[in-house]
Each structure stands twice: as structure tokens, then as C-alpha cells.
């Protein structure tokens, strides 16, 4: 993702609305409980990408879905993706 840890933490409540969300920023982990189905997130900062004078932050985010069917995974991931998009076409 092209964001910082602070950016991710700011958007998580909206991106995972409807879940009981527990965040451990020190451990770079979050758990979202959707009433029996769970999404576990972990992330790591990487060096920024540079294009000429442009610098883009890089955050590698891992998703682990437990107890979701395919439709449930798709719905949660779609909402997450929409909530974390920035501007543009």
C-alpha cells in the first residue's frame, strides 16, 4: 500500500466498520472480529519508492481471513479497498 502506518491506523475503523476491532500498533497487528469470522492484519513499513522528486511511502499489509466464506471475504476486502483509496479517476 502507498501509505504510512499512521494513515492505515486512521482509516481502519472506517475500512472495517461493523467489526469489533482491536489494534496493537506496537506489534503492527490488528484483529477485526465480525461475529465469528475474523480478519487478522499485520503490516511492515518498507523504504519509500522514489520517482524523480516524488516519494511514495510503502506499507506491506498481510490479510488472514478465518471463518469467512468467499462472498464474505470479498465483501470485507472490497470495503477495505474502497476505504483506503485516495483520490484519482
Rosetta blueprint (number, residue, H / E / L):
1 X L
2 X L
3 X L
4 X L
5 X H
6 X H
7 X H
8 X H
9 X H
10 X H
11 X H
12 X H
13 X H
14 X H
15 X H
16 X L
17 X L
18 X L
19 X L
20 X E
21 X E
22 X E
23 X E
24 X E
25 X L
26 X L
27 X L
28 X L
29 X E
30 X E
31 X E
32 X E
33 X E
34 X E
35 X L
36 X L
37 X E
38 X E
39 X E
40 X E
41 X E
42 X E
43 X E
44 X E
45 X E
46 X E
47 X E
48 X E
49 X E
50 X E
51 X E
52 X L
53 X L
54 X E
55 X E
56 X E
57 X E
58 X E
59 X E
60 X E
61 X E
62 X E
63 X E
64 X E
65 X E
66 X E
67 X L
68 X L
69 X L
70 X H
71 X H
72 X H
73 X H
74 X H
75 X H
76 X H
77 X H
78 X H
79 X H
80 X H
81 X H
82 X H
83 X H
84 X H
85 X L
86 X L
87 X L
88 X L
89 X L
